[in-house]
Amino acid sequence: MKQEELLKQVYDYFDNIKKPFDQRGKITTLRCALQMIEDGLSWKDIKDQLGKYF
């Protein structure tokens, strides 16, 4: 999957989360997601990791 597609998946995932989190948490989580994309993880792996934050 291309990086652009993964970024869209991450954006959609965050957009669908109903649990609010503060600005610092949002930035930290986005940084982690971007790092996982750069590391070449699949969407399933990224989603599993992000699920640990929520």
Steps between C-alpha positions, in 0.01 A plus 500: 500500500631847414584748774223732382244221535629413847479865606139510382425181693654652816304824450174309453577288806554809717192665348284202602625489859229630729724519807640852536865546584700813572717685249826359640365146479380557146840631387687216670270240346537655154878497535490133595276423202729687261803317638327165446420598141862600443611169653294318238240338724179376341164666573399203717814539713454877525134463599592239763760734649266800495234291670727482805468877541119495519 
